[in-house]
Amino acid sequence: MKLGPYTSKIHTDELIELLDLWQYPKGVKEQLTKTIRANAKGIEGPHLFRYYNPRPSKVAEAECMMAGFIGTKYALAVNSCTSALITALRALGVGAGDEVIVPGYTFFASAAVIGTCNAIPVIVDVDDTLTIDPRALAKAITKRTKAIIVVHMRGMPAQMDQIMRIAKKHKIPVIEDVAQAAGGKYKGKMLGSIGTMGCFSFDYYKVLNSGEGGFVTTNDQWLLTRAQSWHDCAACWRPDRYATERKGGELFCGENYRMSELQGAVALAQIRKAPKILAGYRAAKARIIAGLDLPKGVTLQRVADPKGDTGICLILFMPDVASTKAALPALQKAGVPAGGIYDHKVKDWHVYVHWEHILTHKAVAPDGLPWTGVKKSELPKYTKDMCPQCNEYLSRAIMIDTHCEYSAADCRAIATAVNQVLGGM
Ligand SMILES: Cc1ncc(COP(=O)(O)O)c(C=O)c1O
């Protein structure tokens, strides 16, 4: 009996559907559609599963490129940074009863993933860099601390020298959450290559994006192996997926965080364009700062290493809450892409005070995990004022987003508007 050959179920119609996403004008779309249909014969449709792909895999190529870009031995593609963080925590063996340190200012996902792994989030204050305060970090370490998540918030590097010194002293692995800072550096080293593992987001709003997506980076082959196991419980990544484990700890019940070839292709093109995108952001931030003439009492946020800043955002500290509250709407009215969180009535998932799920011990199942993994008396005390510096700095912060395509005139216009609004207050 001879079966097939069969054509791929995904073919011309799907490619034409994709054209819509690019919103080509009607005439162009018709022209492209005609060309695609006229040439369909003999062309095979894509194989969008990254493994067992008879053609070179875009995801595998993106992984090579990402590892080269970040300067780590390995990069593993996953479907989000949330997945990347869970994968890193699981690869490090984090589970019930463990504590993981996370800053109080970060997107909720950085903290939520700790609970997802049944571990206890220990929320630590930030300082005037709006990244984790090394002194508060040192104080938060206990015998249960299994990992530290540092976040390079708003594209700016955390204070990695101090953090790594503390982590090494206590032999605790560091996970860098580089979701917002792909391409950033600290003292010449790429973010995501300094700690034990790096986690990147390629969701739509990030420096580089594939709609959704993420990467885990590491220099440790064993951690890569465990990360691969977690991200693909079908073990398609193994040389022989059904073979017994080559070393204890290689196989366990994982999940499916695999990246599809569609995302892989977009991610690959984005990583290739990274130098241009980053140069655009950095030039925009430098130009806006050069044009600023800030009134007395208004300061720029301290950046742990200004040369390593991705430039996606600049942050001003106003003298007090009242002036912040007055300046924000005035800046927005003048067209400046400014945001801020002067009080807790402004809901924002990036600030721990709104992480009700953690603060009030919510659990997904009747077992009550992660909160039942340790004695009640040993749980951290969560209160809305437990990170006073975080609350104080954020109450006076004004964030101005940049764009990698800003022209010199755009930057001048923003700087002038900021000068006028703040100077006139
Ligand atoms: C600091 C930080 N960590 C993690 C994430 C989660 O990324 P993703 O949307 O790819 O899951 C985000 C997304 O906004 C983030 O800003």
The ligand as a Tripos MOL2 file, in Angstrom:
@<TRIPOS>MOLECULE
LIG
   16    16     1     0     0
SMALL
NO_CHARGES

@<TRIPOS>ATOM
      1 C1          9.3330   42.7020   34.3400 C.3       1 LIG1
      2 C2          8.4400   41.7320   33.6200 C.ar      1 LIG1
      3 N1          8.5620   40.4120   33.8730 N.ar      1 LIG1
      4 C3          7.7890   39.5020   33.2450 C.ar      1 LIG1
      5 C4          6.8470   39.8850   32.3080 C.ar      1 LIG1
      6 C5          5.9960   38.8470   31.6630 C.3       1 LIG1
      7 O1          6.2620   38.7830   30.2790 O.3       1 LIG1
      8 P1          5.3000   38.0010   29.2830 P.3       1 LIG1
      9 O2          4.1970   38.9300   28.9090 O.co2     1 LIG1
     10 O3          6.1660   37.6870   28.0930 O.co2     1 LIG1
     11 O4          4.8290   36.7790   29.9590 O.co2     1 LIG1
     12 C6          6.6980   41.2350   32.0040 C.ar      1 LIG1
     13 C7          5.6860   41.6820   31.0190 C.2       1 LIG1
     14 O5          5.2280   42.7780   31.0000 O.2       1 LIG1
     15 C8          7.5080   42.1860   32.6690 C.ar      1 LIG1
     16 O6          7.4090   43.4940   32.4320 O.3       1 LIG1
@<TRIPOS>BOND
     1     1     2 1
     2     2     3 ar
     3     2    15 ar
     4     3     4 ar
     5     4     5 ar
     6     5     6 1
     7     5    12 ar
     8     6     7 1
     9     7     8 1
    10     8     9 2
    11     8    10 1
    12     8    11 1
    13    12    13 1
    14    12    15 ar
    15    13    14 2
    16    15    16 1
@<TRIPOS>SUBSTRUCTURE
     1 LIG1         1 GROUP 0 **** ****
